[in-house]
Amino acid sequence: MIHQETTPITPDSDRDDGLETTSEMDGQSLVYQELPARLTNPVKLVALLRMQFGVGKYDVSMIGSVYSVGTPRKLSMEEISQCRGL
């Protein structure tokens, strides 16, 4: 069973613009964040996710021009900025 909660993120928070969603699947809770594809380097993103969480411990999908990234905890602004640029 999947449980989802969506919370709008305010511009003055430490998050990127977009929505933060939490999901629980198979006992593992993931926090989903949306990152604009035009500002995000997919190679840098995957490298960061593998280094921080390990293979298979995160989820990434592209919906339109937005990456939906699921991780065990929120990505910090520092981590998100490491994924910027092409």
C-alpha positions as CSV (number, residue, x, y, z in Angstrom):
1,M,0.0,0.0,0.0
2,I,1.3,3.5,-0.9
3,H,0.6,6.4,1.4
4,Q,1.2,9.9,-0.1
5,E,1.1,13.3,1.5
6,T,1.7,16.5,-0.5
7,T,2.9,19.7,1.1
8,P,3.5,23.0,-0.8
9,I,6.9,24.5,-0.3
10,T,7.1,28.2,0.4
11,P,9.7,30.3,-1.4
12,D,11.4,31.3,1.8
13,S,12.0,27.7,2.9
14,D,15.2,25.8,2.5
15,R,13.7,23.9,-0.4
16,D,13.6,24.4,-4.1
17,D,10.3,25.7,-5.7
18,G,7.8,22.9,-6.2
19,L,6.1,20.2,-4.1
20,E,7.4,17.8,-1.6
21,T,5.6,14.5,-1.4
22,T,6.2,11.6,1.0
23,S,5.6,8.0,0.0
24,E,5.8,4.8,1.8
25,M,6.4,1.6,-0.2
26,D,7.5,-1.7,1.2
27,G,8.3,-0.2,4.5
28,Q,10.7,2.4,3.1
29,S,9.6,6.0,3.3
30,L,10.8,8.3,0.4
31,V,10.5,12.1,0.3
32,Y,9.7,13.3,-3.3
33,Q,11.0,16.6,-4.5
34,E,10.5,18.2,-7.9
35,L,13.6,19.6,-9.7
36,P,13.2,21.6,-13.0
37,A,14.9,19.5,-15.8
38,R,16.2,22.6,-17.6
39,L,18.3,23.5,-14.5
40,T,19.3,20.0,-13.5
41,N,22.2,17.9,-14.9
42,P,21.0,14.3,-14.9
43,V,24.5,12.8,-14.7
44,K,25.4,15.0,-11.7
45,L,22.0,14.2,-10.1
46,V,22.4,10.4,-10.4
47,A,26.0,10.6,-9.2
48,L,24.9,12.5,-6.1
49,L,22.0,10.1,-5.3
50,R,24.3,7.0,-5.7
51,M,26.9,8.6,-3.4
52,Q,24.5,9.8,-0.8
53,F,22.0,6.9,-0.7
54,G,23.4,3.9,-2.6
55,V,22.1,2.1,-5.7
56,G,18.4,1.2,-5.5
57,K,17.7,3.5,-2.4
58,Y,16.2,6.4,-4.4
59,D,13.7,6.9,-7.3
60,V,13.9,9.3,-10.2
61,S,11.4,9.9,-12.9
62,M,10.7,12.7,-15.4
63,I,7.3,14.1,-15.7
64,G,7.1,16.7,-18.4
65,S,10.1,19.0,-17.8
66,V,10.5,18.1,-14.1
67,Y,12.5,15.4,-12.4
68,S,10.6,13.8,-9.6
69,V,13.3,12.6,-7.1
70,G,12.4,10.3,-4.2
71,T,15.0,9.9,-1.4
72,P,15.0,8.7,2.2
73,R,15.4,12.3,3.3
74,K,15.1,15.8,1.8
75,L,17.9,16.9,-0.4
76,S,19.5,20.1,1.0
77,M,19.9,23.2,-1.1
78,E,23.6,22.5,-1.2
79,E,23.0,19.0,-2.7
80,I,20.5,20.4,-5.2
81,S,22.9,23.1,-6.3
82,Q,25.6,20.5,-6.9
83,C,23.2,19.0,-9.6
84,R,22.8,22.3,-11.4
85,G,24.3,23.1,-14.8
86,L,24.8,21.2,-18.0
